[in-house]
Amino acid sequence: MPVAAWQSSSLTATEFTADLMTPEELERRADYIYHLLDGCDWAGPDPYDGLTSPLASLAIHPFLRQILLQTVKRSPVDIRPWLAIRPLRTATACGLGATACSRFAASPLWHSRARQLGRWTATRQLRGRYAGLWNYEFDVQTRWGHYPASMPNIVATTFCADGCLDTGTLDGAAAESLATALLDQLYTGRHFAYTPASATLIHNANLMGAALAARLASLDGMRRPLASRLTDAARSAVSATAAGQRPDGSWPYGTSANLGWVDGFHTGYVLLRFDAASRGLGLEPNKVIDSGTRYYLDHLFDGSVPRYYADVKTARGGHARRDPNNDATAVRMAVWAEEHGYVRPGFADQVLETVSPALPGEGRAQTLYANALPGPPVRRSPRWSLAPLLDALTAFYVTRRAQ
């Protein structure tokens, strides 16, 4: 049965009355978000920048590091200036921005924007021990581990590599260096790890590595033995996450006992990268993607409202938890679901309309500088908010033009 034949029961009951957006309107919105980013030189706060504070030198225990990071992340008031935390320009945001801008390749203006972002992202490729990979510009302490700014990670590497490949700013030698390091530093022999220091299977990170490996294997000029290793690793990684799918179609964040939660944007990442890796490997759509998409649409949406955690409609105080990355990823996933026939046309428009009042620059007039946006600092984050929204809008543009 073709995947388009399935429709989510929770969505078919919803009447989607939003007007379909024109490609011109989507480009206008994308241009607005680009100017927000460009107006602050792609620099701003990040949810995980707390450990760039000088106070971090006193947080020698993992628990103290996590307290500092989470305090900065969750504070309703921006305490970064008091902690001497400066706005960050991240390669990850620029790489994602390069991919987004490249979708308007026919426009000389957007082509120039994409190339500029791609070239800068390429300059951030690591040298030395981790040559070929990319990193975050800040230390991170999570519940599963700690990794310093000097250490690469698969998420930064994937977004940056895709941005460079999409804009043609990664030459053959740099691509081969990336491929070698991806296998030597981030592949465990079964799956791709988040960092070289952790072997924990985190499903969205694993599939980011799988999709990137499959893409690199197909590049013209990639040496055959290296391409073969990349393909084998990608297949193994896809199999690992397929095996980790729960009977209900969901994936936990990771395989450790304390990583069992299911959230919207990580599930979206899993599905997008599972699809990309499968296409790169020449695999047919399968029941793993079908059941995962069914779960995502049924449990991580309340009608057209994205849920942060599966089946959780409200948080403390009775207000739904909103997160700009989760909202932007929901739009991106709604576009993907329409494109693949999982939902009726108009669902992506309805999701964008639903989340727009909570998104930067949407629903009201704003100055064209991200640092002037009101609301929580996370809304001004290039990496966590603005670049993902730009990516979603440009992907929506491509799909709408094709209709």
C-alpha atoms as one frame of an Amber mdcrd trajectory, in Angstrom:
protein
   0.000   0.000   0.000   1.483   3.406  -0.915   2.278   5.663   2.022  -0.061
   8.333   0.649  -3.012   6.068   1.352  -2.658   6.487   5.097  -4.149   9.475
   6.917  -3.826  10.231  10.629  -7.153   9.703  12.373  -6.582  12.741  14.602
  -5.946  14.954  11.593  -8.709  13.839   9.274 -11.201  15.141  11.812  -9.641
  18.593  11.630 -10.954  21.124   9.168  -8.080  23.057   7.664  -9.439  26.432
   6.697  -6.204  28.386   6.317  -5.698  29.979   2.918  -2.939  28.302   0.960
   0.159  30.470   0.950   1.607  31.492  -2.358   5.287  30.939  -3.129   5.683
  34.721  -3.193   4.311  35.071   0.338   6.591  32.316   1.608   9.607  33.964
  -0.002   8.628  37.284   1.553   8.504  35.695   4.990  11.814  33.936   4.391
  13.376  37.230   3.316  12.153  38.823   6.536  13.726  36.114   8.683  16.949
  36.337   6.691  17.121  40.065   7.457  16.561  39.378  11.141  19.579  37.087
  11.072  21.694  39.324   8.883  20.860  42.357  11.007  22.596  40.769  14.005
  25.382  39.195  11.903  23.950  35.742  12.655  24.928  36.164  16.305  22.696
  35.945  19.343  21.807  33.992  22.470  21.665  30.216  22.477  19.768  27.939
  24.884  23.037  26.156  25.680  25.461  29.069  25.951  25.479  29.205  29.753
  28.904  27.594  30.071  30.517  30.466  28.139  30.148  32.556  31.297  33.308
  33.098  33.363  31.370  31.459  36.203  31.684  28.163  34.377  35.302  27.888
  35.547  33.921  27.425  39.073  31.476  24.695  38.024  33.888  21.790  38.158
  31.227  19.140  38.848  28.803  17.974  36.101  25.829  18.752  38.342  27.033
  22.337  38.820  27.608  22.749  35.106  24.097  21.541  34.379  22.633  23.894
  36.982  24.410  26.879  35.419  23.444  25.911  31.888  19.799  25.230  32.757
  19.488  28.394  34.852  20.577  30.519  31.908  18.417  28.519  29.511  15.212
  28.630  31.578  15.412  32.074  33.176  12.358  34.202  32.216  14.694  37.208
  32.289  17.786  37.314  30.111  20.612  37.075  32.643  23.337  36.678  30.023
  24.613  40.272  30.298  25.015  39.859  34.055  27.015  36.655  33.519  29.227
  38.171  30.781  27.763  35.838  28.148  28.210  37.378  24.723  26.148  36.752
  21.570  27.495  33.824  19.564  27.751  33.385  15.829  27.548  29.637  15.329
  28.625  27.617  12.327  25.561  25.422  12.842  23.149  28.319  12.292  25.117
  29.524   9.267  25.240  26.030   7.774  21.496  25.600   8.145  21.036  29.101
   6.734  23.190  28.205   3.739  20.973  25.207   3.008  17.845  27.329   3.360
  19.105  30.079   1.060  20.284  27.562  -1.541  16.660  26.597  -2.222  16.259
  29.930  -4.014  19.149  29.075  -6.341  17.475  30.731  -9.329  17.636  34.115
  -7.595  21.049  35.861  -7.875  20.404  37.591  -4.535  19.629  34.387  -2.673
  22.453  32.563  -4.458  24.874  35.203  -3.206  23.499  34.886   0.332  23.834
  31.107   0.224  27.404  31.190  -1.055  28.468  33.723   1.560  27.081  31.599
   4.376  28.514  28.428   2.863  31.981  29.907   2.510  32.026  31.133   6.116
  30.771  27.756   7.366  33.514  25.983   5.423  36.160  28.084   7.207  34.927
  26.681  10.544  35.754  23.086   9.630  38.046  21.768  12.332  41.725  21.035
  11.888  44.111  18.923  13.907  42.863  15.842  15.732  39.268  16.226  14.523
  40.052  17.619  11.082  37.045  17.716   8.790  34.290  17.907  11.425  32.441
  20.803  13.073  31.722  21.736  16.679  29.559  23.983  18.803  31.145  27.223
  19.985  30.321  26.456  23.626  30.761  23.693  26.180  27.678  21.555  26.813
  26.627  19.528  29.842  23.693  17.166  29.282  22.131  14.448  31.354  24.060
  11.872  29.292  27.465  13.552  29.124  29.710  16.581  28.794  31.501  17.791
  25.700  33.697  20.868  25.394  33.667  23.402  22.588  36.873  21.863  21.258
  35.114  18.556  20.558  33.072  17.973  17.374  29.543  16.649  17.409  27.372
  15.004  14.783  24.605  17.628  14.829  26.900  20.576  14.120  28.807  18.488
  11.574  25.664  17.491   9.683  24.098  20.948   9.441  27.427  22.535   8.495
  28.376  19.848   5.977  24.966  19.985   4.306  25.193  23.774   4.076  28.601
  23.572   2.432  27.576  20.780   0.060  24.356  22.574  -0.876  26.315  25.706
  -1.790  29.327  24.047  -3.431  31.752  25.518  -0.904  33.413  22.265   0.180
  36.162  21.108  -2.173  37.122  17.494  -2.786  39.912  17.382  -0.223  37.699
  18.909   2.475  34.870  16.475   1.659  37.241  13.519   1.890  38.602  14.804
   5.191  35.034  15.060   6.452  34.205  11.529   5.286  37.289  10.036   6.922
  36.706  11.810  10.231  33.009  10.937  10.221  33.944   7.253  10.106  37.020
   7.370  12.325  35.738   9.705  15.029  31.950   9.356  15.119  31.117   5.869
  13.875  31.104   3.178  16.558  30.998   0.205  14.193  27.207  -0.023  14.535
  25.877   3.515  14.731  26.979   7.151  14.674  27.657   8.713  18.068  26.862
  12.248  19.120  30.509  12.949  19.986  33.777  11.005  19.880  33.565  10.709
  23.671  30.194   8.965  23.870  29.013   5.669  22.400  25.379   6.174  23.503
  22.893   5.586  20.693  20.905   8.809  20.279  18.552   8.215  17.399  18.338
  11.640  15.799  22.125  12.043  15.926  22.668   8.548  14.530  20.438   9.193
  11.530  22.033  12.570  10.890  25.299  10.682  10.556  23.692   8.032   8.357
  22.167  10.592   5.976  25.435  12.505   5.738  27.449   9.309   5.131  25.086
   8.251   2.350  25.334  11.685   0.772  29.119  11.741   0.913  29.318   8.244
  -0.573  27.490   9.466  -3.674  29.776  12.446  -4.342  31.674  12.495  -7.607
  35.348  11.971  -6.922  34.897  10.166  -3.596  37.371   7.287  -3.586  35.599
   3.966  -4.026  36.941   2.247  -0.871  35.939   5.240   1.234  32.535   5.460
  -0.447  31.983   1.766   0.278  32.801   2.258   3.959  30.424   5.211   4.134
  27.618   3.199   2.563  28.132   0.260   4.908  28.161   2.540   7.935  25.006
   4.334   6.791  23.177   1.023   6.321  24.235  -0.196   9.739  23.151   3.052
  11.384  19.743   2.988   9.702  19.280  -0.601  10.873  20.224   0.343  14.443
  17.544   3.023  14.676  14.981   0.852  12.871  15.601  -1.823  15.510  15.196
   0.776  18.259  11.700   1.812  17.191   9.064   1.052  19.806   5.959  -1.014
  18.925   3.829   2.153  18.855   6.100   3.714  16.191   7.941   6.125  18.463
  11.621   6.452  19.273  13.025   7.428  22.652  15.609  10.177  22.540  18.309
   7.596  23.287  18.890   4.082  24.524  20.114   4.838  28.071  17.665   4.439
  30.927  17.392   8.205  31.500  16.839   9.046  27.814  13.417   7.502  27.317
  11.362  10.612  26.597   9.746  11.366  23.226   9.595  14.942  21.963   8.483
  16.650  18.793  11.551  18.138  17.194  13.841  15.168  17.809  11.199  12.830
  16.368  10.991  15.173  13.391  14.757  15.000  12.967  14.613  11.193  13.061
  11.973  11.004  10.340  13.557  13.596   8.064  16.978  11.956   8.280  15.599
   8.417   8.064  13.941   9.456   4.820  17.087  11.187   3.527  19.339   8.251
   4.428  16.933   5.743   2.871  16.781   7.712  -0.367  20.555   8.099  -0.382
  20.961   4.352   0.017  18.339   3.548  -2.601  15.949   1.974  -0.090  12.216
   1.958  -0.701   9.874   3.686   1.779   9.037   1.178   4.476   6.820   0.512
   7.454   9.383   2.015   9.848   8.883   5.473   8.341   5.136   4.900   8.012
   4.614   3.907  11.634   6.968   6.625  12.863   5.068   9.242  10.895   1.741
   7.921  12.164   2.997   8.236  15.726   4.401  11.714  15.119   1.188  13.072
  13.635  -1.110  11.398  16.170   0.866  12.044  19.351   2.961  15.142  18.746
   0.230  17.360  17.368  -2.953  18.530  19.070  -4.856  19.286  15.891  -2.499
  21.733  14.202  -0.737  22.718  17.450   2.697  21.084  17.875   3.253  19.326
  21.168   6.663  19.486  22.787   6.352  16.091  24.492   4.244  13.208  23.210
   0.608  13.360  24.354   1.303  16.294  26.707  -1.129  19.086  25.889  -0.357
  21.418  28.753   2.425  22.131  31.193   2.318  23.613  34.661  -0.110  26.504
  34.900  -2.283  25.128  32.109  -0.301  26.673  29.259   1.058  24.580  26.419
   4.840  24.528  26.339   6.062  26.399  23.281   9.535  26.211  21.874  10.622
  27.965  18.655  12.730  25.027  17.467   9.856  22.620  18.039   7.473  24.989
  16.233   9.809  25.496  13.264  10.470  21.766  13.007   6.710  21.135  13.119
   6.266  23.400  10.094   9.136  21.634   8.335   7.595  18.245   9.138   4.114
  19.352   8.053   5.589  20.343   4.692   7.348  16.966   4.433   4.172  15.104
   5.420   2.179  16.920   2.729   4.863  16.262   0.140   4.787  12.536   0.914
   1.011  12.273   1.048   0.608  11.638   4.768  -1.749  14.601   5.307  -4.135
  16.587   3.186  -2.987  19.721   1.353  -3.348  22.728   3.600  -2.075  21.104
   6.788   1.310  22.833   6.552  -0.433  26.181   6.049  -2.565  25.528   9.123
   0.461  24.601  11.252   2.319  27.728  10.136  -0.749  29.849  10.879  -1.117
  28.221  14.307   2.480  28.764  15.416   2.988  32.159  13.750   2.020  34.346
  16.753   4.800  32.675  18.768   7.430  32.937  16.036   9.914  35.779  15.530
   8.527  38.537  13.372   5.245  36.751  12.742   1.861  38.221  13.552   3.077
  41.745  14.286   5.439  44.374  12.914   8.994  44.019  14.183  12.219  45.856
  13.683  14.625  44.035  11.393  17.090  43.209  14.160  16.805  39.951  16.003
  18.272  41.395  19.197  15.268  43.733  19.451  12.681  40.951  19.378  10.562
  40.837  22.537   9.938  37.727  24.560  12.273  34.995  25.816  15.884  35.085
  24.577  15.409  31.689  22.912  13.218  33.406  20.303  16.235  35.453  19.225
  18.554  32.480  18.901  19.967  32.079  15.382  20.706  28.377  15.904  17.611
  27.408  17.868  14.932  29.650  16.404  15.624  31.848  13.392  17.691  29.537
  11.173  15.301  26.553  11.671  12.395  28.824  10.764  14.209  30.022   7.646
  14.824  26.382   6.725  11.145  25.512   7.184   9.919  28.466   5.130  12.248
  27.802   2.207  11.374  24.091   2.174   7.707  25.122   2.179   8.430  27.443
  -0.749   9.920  24.625  -2.828   6.994  22.310  -2.141   4.387  24.956  -2.837
   6.018  25.907  -6.138   5.909  22.288  -7.223   2.179  21.961  -6.562
